[in-house]
């Protein structure tokens, strides 16, 4: 059985999002969330996207690393702001 190794592109596809590099960069740029907002609670996810994120994060499976990477990328502005105010 052939299984693809998880990549951010495949992760975006699993979430039903465009997965070319320009679309992913634009999504990350335009969907920044504050430090007080957990990734899965961001207001822009559909219920199925929310469930996908939670499921793989809780299972700590091969997609969990992609959840962590996306979480970090969507909190970039908040992290930068926090570090400049310390």
PyMOL Python script that loads the backbone (N, CA, C, O; Angstrom):
from pymol import cmd

cmd.read_pdbstr("""\
ATOM      1  N   UNK A   1       0.840  -1.188   0.000  1.00  0.00           N
ATOM      2  CA  UNK A   1       0.000   0.000   0.000  1.00  0.00           C
ATOM      3  C   UNK A   1       0.882   1.247   0.000  1.00  0.00           C
ATOM      4  O   UNK A   1       1.823   1.342   0.788  1.00  0.00           O
ATOM      5  N   UNK A   2       0.587   2.188  -0.867  1.00  0.00           N
ATOM      6  CA  UNK A   2       1.354   3.422  -0.984  1.00  0.00           C
ATOM      7  C   UNK A   2       0.735   4.502  -0.107  1.00  0.00           C
ATOM      8  O   UNK A   2      -0.448   4.821  -0.223  1.00  0.00           O
ATOM      9  N   UNK A   3       1.555   5.049   0.765  1.00  0.00           N
ATOM     10  CA  UNK A   3       1.097   6.164   1.588  1.00  0.00           C
ATOM     11  C   UNK A   3       2.075   7.316   1.411  1.00  0.00           C
ATOM     12  O   UNK A   3       3.288   7.137   1.527  1.00  0.00           O
ATOM     13  N   UNK A   4       1.541   8.495   1.131  1.00  0.00           N
ATOM     14  CA  UNK A   4       2.398   9.653   0.976  1.00  0.00           C
ATOM     15  C   UNK A   4       2.790  10.189   2.343  1.00  0.00           C
ATOM     16  O   UNK A   4       2.001  10.185   3.288  1.00  0.00           O
ATOM     17  N   UNK A   5       4.012  10.643   2.417  1.00  0.00           N
ATOM     18  CA  UNK A   5       4.476  11.280   3.643  1.00  0.00           C
ATOM     19  C   UNK A   5       3.792  12.651   3.761  1.00  0.00           C
ATOM     20  O   UNK A   5       3.706  13.381   2.774  1.00  0.00           O
ATOM     21  N   UNK A   6       3.315  12.998   4.938  1.00  0.00           N
ATOM     22  CA  UNK A   6       2.632  14.290   5.094  1.00  0.00           C
ATOM     23  C   UNK A   6       3.540  15.468   4.744  1.00  0.00           C
ATOM     24  O   UNK A   6       4.696  15.540   5.159  1.00  0.00           O
ATOM     25  N   UNK A   7       2.984  16.367   3.983  1.00  0.00           N
ATOM     26  CA  UNK A   7       3.643  17.633   3.661  1.00  0.00           C
ATOM     27  C   UNK A   7       2.618  18.729   3.933  1.00  0.00           C
ATOM     28  O   UNK A   7       1.426  18.458   4.078  1.00  0.00           O
ATOM     29  N   UNK A   8       3.090  19.950   3.998  1.00  0.00           N
ATOM     30  CA  UNK A   8       2.159  21.055   4.213  1.00  0.00           C
ATOM     31  C   UNK A   8       1.189  21.170   3.043  1.00  0.00           C
ATOM     32  O   UNK A   8       0.023  21.516   3.235  1.00  0.00           O
ATOM     33  N   UNK A   9       1.663  20.883   1.837  1.00  0.00           N
ATOM     34  CA  UNK A   9       0.788  20.930   0.664  1.00  0.00           C
ATOM     35  C   UNK A   9      -0.339  19.905   0.780  1.00  0.00           C
ATOM     36  O   UNK A   9      -1.502  20.221   0.528  1.00  0.00           O
ATOM     37  N   UNK A  10       0.010  18.680   1.163  1.00  0.00           N
ATOM     38  CA  UNK A  10      -1.018  17.648   1.345  1.00  0.00           C
ATOM     39  C   UNK A  10      -1.950  17.992   2.503  1.00  0.00           C
ATOM     40  O   UNK A  10      -3.145  17.700   2.459  1.00  0.00           O
ATOM     41  N   UNK A  11      -1.398  18.608   3.525  1.00  0.00           N
ATOM     42  CA  UNK A  11      -2.206  19.013   4.672  1.00  0.00           C
ATOM     43  C   UNK A  11      -3.253  20.040   4.259  1.00  0.00           C
ATOM     44  O   UNK A  11      -4.415  19.947   4.656  1.00  0.00           O
ATOM     45  N   UNK A  12      -2.839  21.020   3.461  1.00  0.00           N
ATOM     46  CA  UNK A  12      -3.782  22.015   2.961  1.00  0.00           C
ATOM     47  C   UNK A  12      -4.861  21.339   2.117  1.00  0.00           C
ATOM     48  O   UNK A  12      -6.037  21.691   2.209  1.00  0.00           O
ATOM     49  N   UNK A  13      -4.459  20.372   1.298  1.00  0.00           N
ATOM     50  CA  UNK A  13      -5.439  19.637   0.500  1.00  0.00           C
ATOM     51  C   UNK A  13      -6.431  18.910   1.399  1.00  0.00           C
ATOM     52  O   UNK A  13      -7.631  18.917   1.127  1.00  0.00           O
ATOM     53  N   UNK A  14      -5.948  18.289   2.453  1.00  0.00           N
ATOM     54  CA  UNK A  14      -6.823  17.581   3.385  1.00  0.00           C
ATOM     55  C   UNK A  14      -7.824  18.530   4.042  1.00  0.00           C
ATOM     56  O   UNK A  14      -8.942  18.138   4.377  1.00  0.00           O
ATOM     57  N   UNK A  15      -7.407  19.771   4.219  1.00  0.00           N
ATOM     58  CA  UNK A  15      -8.301  20.777   4.796  1.00  0.00           C
ATOM     59  C   UNK A  15      -9.225  21.397   3.740  1.00  0.00           C
ATOM     60  O   UNK A  15     -10.065  22.238   4.058  1.00  0.00           O
ATOM     61  N   UNK A  16      -9.062  20.974   2.489  1.00  0.00           N
ATOM     62  CA  UNK A  16      -9.903  21.506   1.416  1.00  0.00           C
ATOM     63  C   UNK A  16      -9.466  22.883   0.955  1.00  0.00           C
ATOM     64  O   UNK A  16     -10.267  23.640   0.407  1.00  0.00           O
ATOM     65  N   UNK A  17      -8.200  23.213   1.172  1.00  0.00           N
ATOM     66  CA  UNK A  17      -7.668  24.516   0.796  1.00  0.00           C
ATOM     67  C   UNK A  17      -6.752  24.377  -0.418  1.00  0.00           C
ATOM     68  O   UNK A  17      -6.232  23.296  -0.697  1.00  0.00           O
ATOM     69  N   UNK A  18      -6.566  25.473  -1.127  1.00  0.00           N
ATOM     70  CA  UNK A  18      -5.623  25.455  -2.245  1.00  0.00           C
ATOM     71  C   UNK A  18      -4.232  25.168  -1.703  1.00  0.00           C
ATOM     72  O   UNK A  18      -3.848  25.669  -0.647  1.00  0.00           O
ATOM     73  N   UNK A  19      -3.478  24.351  -2.442  1.00  0.00           N
ATOM     74  CA  UNK A  19      -2.205  23.889  -1.898  1.00  0.00           C
ATOM     75  C   UNK A  19      -0.975  24.312  -2.693  1.00  0.00           C
ATOM     76  O   UNK A  19       0.118  23.793  -2.463  1.00  0.00           O
ATOM     77  N   UNK A  20      -1.141  25.255  -3.633  1.00  0.00           N
ATOM     78  CA  UNK A  20       0.066  25.754  -4.291  1.00  0.00           C
ATOM     79  C   UNK A  20       0.741  26.761  -3.354  1.00  0.00           C
ATOM     80  O   UNK A  20       0.091  27.313  -2.466  1.00  0.00           O
ATOM     81  N   UNK A  21       2.011  26.996  -3.546  1.00  0.00           N
ATOM     82  CA  UNK A  21       2.766  27.806  -2.590  1.00  0.00           C
ATOM     83  C   UNK A  21       2.218  29.228  -2.448  1.00  0.00           C
ATOM     84  O   UNK A  21       2.200  29.774  -1.345  1.00  0.00           O
ATOM     85  N   UNK A  22       1.774  29.828  -3.546  1.00  0.00           N
ATOM     86  CA  UNK A  22       1.229  31.188  -3.459  1.00  0.00           C
ATOM     87  C   UNK A  22      -0.058  31.211  -2.633  1.00  0.00           C
ATOM     88  O   UNK A  22      -0.249  32.102  -1.805  1.00  0.00           O
ATOM     89  N   UNK A  23      -0.931  30.243  -2.853  1.00  0.00           N
ATOM     90  CA  UNK A  23      -2.197  30.186  -2.111  1.00  0.00           C
ATOM     91  C   UNK A  23      -1.950  29.913  -0.630  1.00  0.00           C
ATOM     92  O   UNK A  23      -2.605  30.498   0.233  1.00  0.00           O
ATOM     93  N   UNK A  24      -1.011  29.029  -0.342  1.00  0.00           N
ATOM     94  CA  UNK A  24      -0.707  28.741   1.070  1.00  0.00           C
ATOM     95  C   UNK A  24      -0.124  29.972   1.752  1.00  0.00           C
ATOM     96  O   UNK A  24      -0.511  30.300   2.874  1.00  0.00           O
ATOM     97  N   UNK A  25       0.801  30.657   1.086  1.00  0.00           N
ATOM     98  CA  UNK A  25       1.382  31.878   1.657  1.00  0.00           C
ATOM     99  C   UNK A  25       0.305  32.925   1.908  1.00  0.00           C
ATOM    100  O   UNK A  25       0.303  33.584   2.948  1.00  0.00           O
ATOM    101  N   UNK A  26      -0.608  33.077   0.956  1.00  0.00           N
ATOM    102  CA  UNK A  26      -1.687  34.059   1.098  1.00  0.00           C
ATOM    103  C   UNK A  26      -2.616  33.681   2.255  1.00  0.00           C
ATOM    104  O   UNK A  26      -3.023  34.544   3.032  1.00  0.00           O
ATOM    105  N   UNK A  27      -2.950  32.396   2.368  1.00  0.00           N
ATOM    106  CA  UNK A  27      -3.804  31.949   3.467  1.00  0.00           C
ATOM    107  C   UNK A  27      -3.141  32.262   4.808  1.00  0.00           C
ATOM    108  O   UNK A  27      -3.781  32.799   5.712  1.00  0.00           O
ATOM    109  N   UNK A  28      -1.893  31.933   4.930  1.00  0.00           N
ATOM    110  CA  UNK A  28      -1.169  32.170   6.184  1.00  0.00           C
ATOM    111  C   UNK A  28      -1.090  33.661   6.482  1.00  0.00           C
ATOM    112  O   UNK A  28      -1.272  34.077   7.626  1.00  0.00           O
ATOM    113  N   UNK A  29      -0.824  34.454   5.476  1.00  0.00           N
ATOM    114  CA  UNK A  29      -0.722  35.909   5.649  1.00  0.00           C
ATOM    115  C   UNK A  29      -2.060  36.522   6.074  1.00  0.00           C
ATOM    116  O   UNK A  29      -2.088  37.419   6.917  1.00  0.00           O
ATOM    117  N   UNK A  30      -3.153  36.052   5.505  1.00  0.00           N
ATOM    118  CA  UNK A  30      -4.462  36.681   5.745  1.00  0.00           C
ATOM    119  C   UNK A  30      -5.283  36.019   6.852  1.00  0.00           C
ATOM    120  O   UNK A  30      -6.403  36.451   7.128  1.00  0.00           O
ATOM    121  N   UNK A  31      -4.747  34.987   7.484  1.00  0.00           N
ATOM    122  CA  UNK A  31      -5.481  34.292   8.545  1.00  0.00           C
ATOM    123  C   UNK A  31      -4.699  34.233   9.854  1.00  0.00           C
ATOM    124  O   UNK A  31      -4.780  33.247  10.586  1.00  0.00           O
ATOM    125  N   UNK A  32      -3.948  35.280  10.143  1.00  0.00           N
ATOM    126  CA  UNK A  32      -3.196  35.321  11.388  1.00  0.00           C
ATOM    127  C   UNK A  32      -4.161  35.402  12.570  1.00  0.00           C
ATOM    128  O   UNK A  32      -5.190  36.074  12.505  1.00  0.00           O
ATOM    129  N   UNK A  33      -3.808  34.704  13.647  1.00  0.00           N
ATOM    130  CA  UNK A  33      -4.657  34.687  14.847  1.00  0.00           C
ATOM    131  C   UNK A  33      -3.830  35.078  16.066  1.00  0.00           C
ATOM    132  O   UNK A  33      -2.610  34.918  16.089  1.00  0.00           O
ATOM    133  N   UNK A  34      -4.518  35.591  17.070  1.00  0.00           N
ATOM    134  CA  UNK A  34      -3.856  36.020  18.295  1.00  0.00           C
ATOM    135  C   UNK A  34      -3.407  34.850  19.155  1.00  0.00           C
ATOM    136  O   UNK A  34      -3.871  33.721  18.993  1.00  0.00           O
ATOM    137  N   UNK A  35      -2.504  35.140  20.061  1.00  0.00           N
ATOM    138  CA  UNK A  35      -1.978  34.095  20.937  1.00  0.00           C
ATOM    139  C   UNK A  35      -3.056  33.485  21.828  1.00  0.00           C
ATOM    140  O   UNK A  35      -2.915  32.354  22.293  1.00  0.00           O
ATOM    141  N   UNK A  36      -4.118  34.222  22.062  1.00  0.00           N
ATOM    142  CA  UNK A  36      -5.198  33.722  22.903  1.00  0.00           C
ATOM    143  C   UNK A  36      -6.173  32.819  22.145  1.00  0.00           C
ATOM    144  O   UNK A  36      -7.127  32.310  22.734  1.00  0.00           O
ATOM    145  N   UNK A  37      -5.943  32.616  20.854  1.00  0.00           N
ATOM    146  CA  UNK A  37      -6.828  31.790  20.026  1.00  0.00           C
ATOM    147  C   UNK A  37      -6.105  30.503  19.634  1.00  0.00           C
ATOM    148  O   UNK A  37      -5.156  30.537  18.850  1.00  0.00           O
ATOM    149  N   UNK A  38      -6.550  29.367  20.178  1.00  0.00           N
ATOM    150  CA  UNK A  38      -5.955  28.100  19.748  1.00  0.00           C
ATOM    151  C   UNK A  38      -6.264  27.862  18.267  1.00  0.00           C
ATOM    152  O   UNK A  38      -7.301  28.290  17.761  1.00  0.00           O
ATOM    153  N   UNK A  39      -5.365  27.185  17.596  1.00  0.00           N
ATOM    154  CA  UNK A  39      -5.521  26.949  16.162  1.00  0.00           C
ATOM    155  C   UNK A  39      -6.902  26.415  15.811  1.00  0.00           C
ATOM    156  O   UNK A  39      -7.556  26.942  14.912  1.00  0.00           O
ATOM    157  N   UNK A  40      -7.350  25.384  16.501  1.00  0.00           N
ATOM    158  CA  UNK A  40      -8.621  24.747  16.152  1.00  0.00           C
ATOM    159  C   UNK A  40      -9.834  25.622  16.444  1.00  0.00           C
ATOM    160  O   UNK A  40     -10.929  25.337  15.959  1.00  0.00           O
ATOM    161  N   UNK A  41      -9.657  26.684  17.230  1.00  0.00           N
ATOM    162  CA  UNK A  41     -10.773  27.573  17.557  1.00  0.00           C
ATOM    163  C   UNK A  41     -10.801  28.830  16.687  1.00  0.00           C
ATOM    164  O   UNK A  41     -11.634  29.712  16.899  1.00  0.00           O
ATOM    165  N   UNK A  42      -9.909  28.916  15.722  1.00  0.00           N
ATOM    166  CA  UNK A  42      -9.921  30.072  14.822  1.00  0.00           C
ATOM    167  C   UNK A  42     -11.278  30.127  14.112  1.00  0.00           C
ATOM    168  O   UNK A  42     -11.814  29.095  13.707  1.00  0.00           O
ATOM    169  N   UNK A  43     -11.824  31.326  13.965  1.00  0.00           N
ATOM    170  CA  UNK A  43     -13.187  31.462  13.445  1.00  0.00           C
ATOM    171  C   UNK A  43     -13.371  31.103  11.973  1.00  0.00           C
ATOM    172  O   UNK A  43     -14.506  30.978  11.512  1.00  0.00           O
ATOM    173  N   UNK A  44     -12.301  30.937  11.240  1.00  0.00           N
ATOM    174  CA  UNK A  44     -12.434  30.684   9.806  1.00  0.00           C
ATOM    175  C   UNK A  44     -12.532  29.211   9.440  1.00  0.00           C
ATOM    176  O   UNK A  44     -12.759  28.901   8.270  1.00  0.00           O
ATOM    177  N   UNK A  45     -12.371  28.285  10.387  1.00  0.00           N
ATOM    178  CA  UNK A  45     -12.473  26.854  10.065  1.00  0.00           C
ATOM    179  C   UNK A  45     -13.927  26.409   9.981  1.00  0.00           C
ATOM    180  O   UNK A  45     -14.775  26.864  10.749  1.00  0.00           O
ATOM    181  N   UNK A  46     -14.196  25.531   9.057  1.00  0.00           N
ATOM    182  CA  UNK A  46     -15.498  24.863   9.029  1.00  0.00           C
ATOM    183  C   UNK A  46     -15.479  23.791  10.124  1.00  0.00           C
ATOM    184  O   UNK A  46     -14.428  23.509  10.700  1.00  0.00           O
ATOM    185  N   UNK A  47     -16.622  23.207  10.403  1.00  0.00           N
ATOM    186  CA  UNK A  47     -16.676  22.161  11.425  1.00  0.00           C
ATOM    187  C   UNK A  47     -15.797  20.966  11.038  1.00  0.00           C
ATOM    188  O   UNK A  47     -15.116  20.397  11.891  1.00  0.00           O
ATOM    189  N   UNK A  48     -15.810  20.590   9.771  1.00  0.00           N
ATOM    190  CA  UNK A  48     -15.005  19.443   9.350  1.00  0.00           C
ATOM    191  C   UNK A  48     -13.500  19.756   9.425  1.00  0.00           C
ATOM    192  O   UNK A  48     -12.707  18.879   9.767  1.00  0.00           O
ATOM    193  N   UNK A  49     -13.107  20.981   9.114  1.00  0.00           N
ATOM    194  CA  UNK A  49     -11.701  21.362   9.243  1.00  0.00           C
ATOM    195  C   UNK A  49     -11.285  21.351  10.709  1.00  0.00           C
ATOM    196  O   UNK A  49     -10.209  20.863  11.055  1.00  0.00           O
ATOM    197  N   UNK A  50     -12.144  21.892  11.563  1.00  0.00           N
ATOM    198  CA  UNK A  50     -11.904  21.883  13.014  1.00  0.00           C
ATOM    199  C   UNK A  50     -11.722  20.451  13.494  1.00  0.00           C
ATOM    200  O   UNK A  50     -10.766  20.153  14.210  1.00  0.00           O
ATOM    201  N   UNK A  51     -12.622  19.574  13.111  1.00  0.00           N
ATOM    202  CA  UNK A  51     -12.561  18.176  13.534  1.00  0.00           C
ATOM    203  C   UNK A  51     -11.292  17.494  13.031  1.00  0.00           C
ATOM    204  O   UNK A  51     -10.687  16.702  13.755  1.00  0.00           O
ATOM    205  N   UNK A  52     -10.885  17.793  11.806  1.00  0.00           N
ATOM    206  CA  UNK A  52      -9.658  17.233  11.242  1.00  0.00           C
ATOM    207  C   UNK A  52      -8.446  17.662  12.070  1.00  0.00           C
ATOM    208  O   UNK A  52      -7.606  16.835  12.422  1.00  0.00           O
ATOM    209  N   UNK A  53      -8.361  18.946  12.375  1.00  0.00           N
ATOM    210  CA  UNK A  53      -7.245  19.460  13.168  1.00  0.00           C
ATOM    211  C   UNK A  53      -7.187  18.804  14.539  1.00  0.00           C
ATOM    212  O   UNK A  53      -6.133  18.332  14.966  1.00  0.00           O
ATOM    213  N   UNK A  54      -8.324  18.775  15.229  1.00  0.00           N
ATOM    214  CA  UNK A  54      -8.380  18.193  16.574  1.00  0.00           C
ATOM    215  C   UNK A  54      -8.046  16.709  16.542  1.00  0.00           C
ATOM    216  O   UNK A  54      -7.263  16.224  17.359  1.00  0.00           O
ATOM    217  N   UNK A  55      -8.626  16.008  15.621  1.00  0.00           N
ATOM    218  CA  UNK A  55      -8.437  14.565  15.533  1.00  0.00           C
ATOM    219  C   UNK A  55      -6.962  14.199  15.394  1.00  0.00           C
ATOM    220  O   UNK A  55      -6.458  13.344  16.123  1.00  0.00           O
ATOM    221  N   UNK A  56      -6.286  14.838  14.474  1.00  0.00           N
ATOM    222  CA  UNK A  56      -4.889  14.483  14.234  1.00  0.00           C
ATOM    223  C   UNK A  56      -3.969  15.005  15.327  1.00  0.00           C
ATOM    224  O   UNK A  56      -2.950  14.380  15.621  1.00  0.00           O
ATOM    225  N   UNK A  57      -4.300  16.115  15.922  1.00  0.00           N
ATOM    226  CA  UNK A  57      -3.504  16.627  17.032  1.00  0.00           C
ATOM    227  C   UNK A  57      -3.611  15.687  18.237  1.00  0.00           C
ATOM    228  O   UNK A  57      -2.605  15.359  18.867  1.00  0.00           O
ATOM    229  N   UNK A  58      -4.829  15.259  18.550  1.00  0.00           N
ATOM    230  CA  UNK A  58      -5.035  14.356  19.691  1.00  0.00           C
ATOM    231  C   UNK A  58      -4.405  12.985  19.462  1.00  0.00           C
ATOM    232  O   UNK A  58      -3.854  12.386  20.386  1.00  0.00           O
ATOM    233  N   UNK A  59      -4.490  12.494  18.229  1.00  0.00           N
ATOM    234  CA  UNK A  59      -3.903  11.184  17.915  1.00  0.00           C
ATOM    235  C   UNK A  59      -2.378  11.239  17.911  1.00  0.00           C
ATOM    236  O   UNK A  59      -1.709  10.214  18.046  1.00  0.00           O
ATOM    237  N   UNK A  60      -1.838  12.441  17.757  1.00  0.00           N
ATOM    238  CA  UNK A  60      -0.394  12.623  17.631  1.00  0.00           C
ATOM    239  C   UNK A  60       0.149  11.720  16.526  1.00  0.00           C
ATOM    240  O   UNK A  60       1.192  11.084  16.674  1.00  0.00           O
ATOM    241  N   UNK A  61      -0.583  11.683  15.421  1.00  0.00           N
ATOM    242  CA  UNK A  61      -0.197  10.839  14.293  1.00  0.00           C
ATOM    243  C   UNK A  61       0.726  11.599  13.340  1.00  0.00           C
ATOM    244  O   UNK A  61       1.266  12.648  13.691  1.00  0.00           O
ATOM    245  N   UNK A  62       0.898  11.067  12.147  1.00  0.00           N
ATOM    246  CA  UNK A  62       1.823  11.680  11.186  1.00  0.00           C
ATOM    247  C   UNK A  62       1.408  13.084  10.754  1.00  0.00           C
ATOM    248  O   UNK A  62       2.249  13.861  10.301  1.00  0.00           O
ATOM    249  N   UNK A  63       0.128  13.421  10.886  1.00  0.00           N
ATOM    250  CA  UNK A  63      -0.337  14.767  10.522  1.00  0.00           C
ATOM    251  C   UNK A  63      -0.128  15.776  11.653  1.00  0.00           C
ATOM    252  O   UNK A  63      -0.210  16.983  11.422  1.00  0.00           O
ATOM    253  N   UNK A  64       0.136  15.302  12.861  1.00  0.00           N
ATOM    254  CA  UNK A  64       0.270  16.198  14.011  1.00  0.00           C
ATOM    255  C   UNK A  64       1.380  17.231  13.804  1.00  0.00           C
ATOM    256  O   UNK A  64       1.251  18.373  14.243  1.00  0.00           O
ATOM    257  N   UNK A  65       2.464  16.839  13.140  1.00  0.00           N
ATOM    258  CA  UNK A  65       3.537  17.788  12.877  1.00  0.00           C
ATOM    259  C   UNK A  65       3.053  18.909  11.971  1.00  0.00           C
ATOM    260  O   UNK A  65       3.447  20.062  12.145  1.00  0.00           O
ATOM    261  N   UNK A  66       2.203  18.580  11.009  1.00  0.00           N
ATOM    262  CA  UNK A  66       1.664  19.612  10.117  1.00  0.00           C
ATOM    263  C   UNK A  66       0.726  20.546  10.889  1.00  0.00           C
ATOM    264  O   UNK A  66       0.687  21.747  10.621  1.00  0.00           O
ATOM    265  N   UNK A  67      -0.026  19.997  11.841  1.00  0.00           N
ATOM    266  CA  UNK A  67      -0.878  20.832  12.703  1.00  0.00           C
ATOM    267  C   UNK A  67       0.002  21.815  13.459  1.00  0.00           C
ATOM    268  O   UNK A  67      -0.313  23.003  13.531  1.00  0.00           O
ATOM    269  N   UNK A  68       1.102  21.329  14.022  1.00  0.00           N
ATOM    270  CA  UNK A  68       2.020  22.199  14.764  1.00  0.00           C
ATOM    271  C   UNK A  68       2.635  23.279  13.873  1.00  0.00           C
ATOM    272  O   UNK A  68       2.736  24.438  14.275  1.00  0.00           O
ATOM    273  N   UNK A  69       3.037  22.900  12.685  1.00  0.00           N
ATOM    274  CA  UNK A  69       3.642  23.870  11.759  1.00  0.00           C
ATOM    275  C   UNK A  69       2.630  24.951  11.380  1.00  0.00           C
ATOM    276  O   UNK A  69       2.951  26.140  11.401  1.00  0.00           O
ATOM    277  N   UNK A  70       1.421  24.542  11.038  1.00  0.00           N
ATOM    278  CA  UNK A  70       0.395  25.522  10.677  1.00  0.00           C
ATOM    279  C   UNK A  70       0.055  26.406  11.874  1.00  0.00           C
ATOM    280  O   UNK A  70      -0.139  27.612  11.720  1.00  0.00           O
ATOM    281  N   UNK A  71      -0.017  25.819  13.048  1.00  0.00           N
ATOM    282  CA  UNK A  71      -0.282  26.584  14.263  1.00  0.00           C
ATOM    283  C   UNK A  71       0.766  27.683  14.437  1.00  0.00           C
ATOM    284  O   UNK A  71       0.429  28.838  14.700  1.00  0.00           O
ATOM    285  N   UNK A  72       2.010  27.322  14.290  1.00  0.00           N
ATOM    286  CA  UNK A  72       3.088  28.298  14.429  1.00  0.00           C
ATOM    287  C   UNK A  72       2.986  29.382  13.362  1.00  0.00           C
ATOM    288  O   UNK A  72       3.152  30.565  13.660  1.00  0.00           O
ATOM    289  N   UNK A  73       2.717  28.988  12.130  1.00  0.00           N
ATOM    290  CA  UNK A  73       2.655  29.962  11.044  1.00  0.00           C
ATOM    291  C   UNK A  73       1.476  30.922  11.185  1.00  0.00           C
ATOM    292  O   UNK A  73       1.588  32.094  10.825  1.00  0.00           O
ATOM    293  N   UNK A  74       0.353  30.440  11.701  1.00  0.00           N
ATOM    294  CA  UNK A  74      -0.813  31.311  11.856  1.00  0.00           C
ATOM    295  C   UNK A  74      -0.721  32.195  13.102  1.00  0.00           C
ATOM    296  O   UNK A  74      -1.538  33.097  13.285  1.00  0.00           O
ATOM    297  N   UNK A  75       0.261  31.940  13.947  1.00  0.00           N
ATOM    298  CA  UNK A  75       0.498  32.777  15.127  1.00  0.00           C
ATOM    299  C   UNK A  75       1.750  33.644  14.974  1.00  0.00           C
ATOM    300  O   UNK A  75       2.181  34.268  15.944  1.00  0.00           O
ATOM    301  N   UNK A  76       2.338  33.697  13.786  1.00  0.00           N
ATOM    302  CA  UNK A  76       3.595  34.421  13.574  1.00  0.00           C
ATOM    303  C   UNK A  76       3.507  35.880  13.994  1.00  0.00           C
ATOM    304  O   UNK A  76       4.366  36.362  14.733  1.00  0.00           O
ATOM    305  N   UNK A  77       2.487  36.590  13.535  1.00  0.00           N
ATOM    306  CA  UNK A  77       2.362  38.017  13.868  1.00  0.00           C
ATOM    307  C   UNK A  77       2.200  38.219  15.369  1.00  0.00           C
ATOM    308  O   UNK A  77       2.783  39.139  15.942  1.00  0.00           O
ATOM    309  N   UNK A  78       1.415  37.365  16.000  1.00  0.00           N
ATOM    310  CA  UNK A  78       1.210  37.481  17.446  1.00  0.00           C
ATOM    311  C   UNK A  78       2.510  37.220  18.198  1.00  0.00           C
ATOM    312  O   UNK A  78       2.802  37.893  19.186  1.00  0.00           O
ATOM    313  N   UNK A  79       3.284  36.255  17.739  1.00  0.00           N
ATOM    314  CA  UNK A  79       4.576  35.971  18.376  1.00  0.00           C
ATOM    315  C   UNK A  79       5.537  37.126  18.200  1.00  0.00           C
ATOM    316  O   UNK A  79       6.254  37.482  19.136  1.00  0.00           O
ATOM    317  N   UNK A  80       5.566  37.717  17.017  1.00  0.00           N
ATOM    318  CA  UNK A  80       6.450  38.855  16.772  1.00  0.00           C
ATOM    319  C   UNK A  80       6.042  40.048  17.623  1.00  0.00           C
ATOM    320  O   UNK A  80       6.902  40.732  18.179  1.00  0.00           O
ATOM    321  N   UNK A  81       4.755  40.305  17.730  1.00  0.00           N
ATOM    322  CA  UNK A  81       4.260  41.405  18.535  1.00  0.00           C
ATOM    323  C   UNK A  81       4.601  41.188  20.004  1.00  0.00           C
ATOM    324  O   UNK A  81       5.034  42.116  20.688  1.00  0.00           O
ATOM    325  N   UNK A  82       4.407  39.971  20.488  1.00  0.00           N
ATOM    326  CA  UNK A  82       4.707  39.652  21.882  1.00  0.00           C
ATOM    327  C   UNK A  82       6.191  39.838  22.172  1.00  0.00           C
ATOM    328  O   UNK A  82       6.552  40.344  23.235  1.00  0.00           O
ATOM    329  N   UNK A  83       7.048  39.440  21.250  1.00  0.00           N
ATOM    330  CA  UNK A  83       8.488  39.540  21.494  1.00  0.00           C
ATOM    331  C   UNK A  83       8.985  40.979  21.462  1.00  0.00           C
ATOM    332  O   UNK A  83       9.990  41.298  22.097  1.00  0.00           O
ATOM    333  N   UNK A  84       8.297  41.853  20.733  1.00  0.00           N
ATOM    334  CA  UNK A  84       8.717  43.260  20.691  1.00  0.00           C
ATOM    335  C   UNK A  84       8.209  44.035  21.889  1.00  0.00           C
ATOM    336  O   UNK A  84       8.694  45.133  22.161  1.00  0.00           O
ATOM    337  N   UNK A  85       7.239  43.486  22.615  1.00  0.00           N
ATOM    338  CA  UNK A  85       6.698  44.164  23.797  1.00  0.00           C
ATOM    339  C   UNK A  85       7.304  43.660  25.093  1.00  0.00           C
ATOM    340  O   UNK A  85       6.925  44.124  26.168  1.00  0.00           O
ATOM    341  N   UNK A  86       8.225  42.729  25.017  1.00  0.00           N
ATOM    342  CA  UNK A  86       8.870  42.201  26.238  1.00  0.00           C
ATOM    343  C   UNK A  86       9.987  43.080  26.701  1.00  0.00           C
ATOM    344  O   UNK A  86      10.631  42.782  27.707  1.00  0.00           O
TER     345      UNK A  86
END
""", "prot")
cmd.dss("prot")
cmd.show_as("cartoon", "prot")
cmd.util.cbc("prot")
cmd.orient("prot")
